């Protein structure tokens, strides 16, 4: 296959679409970050990216969606303004998570009707050499609502993803999320390095589906099949478009591993409004043979409808299950996409079947998710004790040259996952909740 057919590049920005999630009133836990993956718990959804400005300064770019901001005219100018406060703490994680820089920035945002989002750059004192993580608290000063974020980055060389930028070829806006489609032209920028030539390696889509959490299987090696490479003179105004579904790895030297990766996950990503894309995630409720049969059906929409009607037995119940299931698939795409679509990742699998986690604890190396189990009452008479218990899934960050959002599930035979009960619940037409056993 000739590599030249791939170099006509794409861009598709991810939009947050709202779905169904369950929220419970619980004792406040300051370390719990479950709001990051539950839209009903969080009204602020910032985007972050890191770019190495020079050997001493890295820029933290913060993108704020206009829909997330609260504009008020209660200010000296009497014009609609939003007010945000950003606190950050920078850690050197190559030396055991040592704090090396802190700062506070006040961001006053004047409403502009034509703008959908606002971007601000925060300079971080990050000398070249180590790996870092910046911890961010972003607070809406008017509504007094905050969101915590953690952004890891690597400053060990001048060739990795943090030394590149991409922007729209026509509008010149910086693109935060490198998930593109075939209809948008982009420019690739490598502003601080010396490069006469860029190389783009193309890899076929990574389509493996994760094994259920109840299966004790060895961790899979990342194997992407390279299917072409193209070389061209570097220019920050050269337009690209990437029409083929797959992974595009941009490098300044074809012998390097590090570079900047751009993804094409197919038409309509991350949405779930086409029968063919809606059939594929049913692999968690069915099997490969049945899914392949639906994909090859003369009318995939009819096959999709028959699948859900076969589960529920009535149209209204099918619509409700479809709404919940595919809102979770969409959010999995939004939160967990790495070198493959979010629904195909292990975090995505857990999120779709079990729902948004009730607890999330994050470290530089991974995440721990907790799902609330049935409350246990013990004692007699009028005196009893209530015990809260959680089923926990742990994920470890697994670094690779393509994405810093790649996590693997840590499997253990000591964990009872309730996976079979969960699938049985879904296939009975009931949305699974671990703390709702009467519906199992």
Helices and strands as residue ranges (DSSP letters): G 3-6, G 34-37, G 39-41, E 47-52, E 57-65, G 66-68, E 81-92, G 93-95, E 98-110, E 117-125, E 131-140, E 145-154, G 161-163, E 165-168, E 186-189, E 197-203, E 226-233, E 246-251, E 260-264, H 275-280, G 281-284, H 288-295, H 300-312, H 315-336, G 342-344, H 346-354, E 359-362, E 366-372, E 376-380, E 383-387, E 390-397, E 407-409, H 419-427, G 437-439
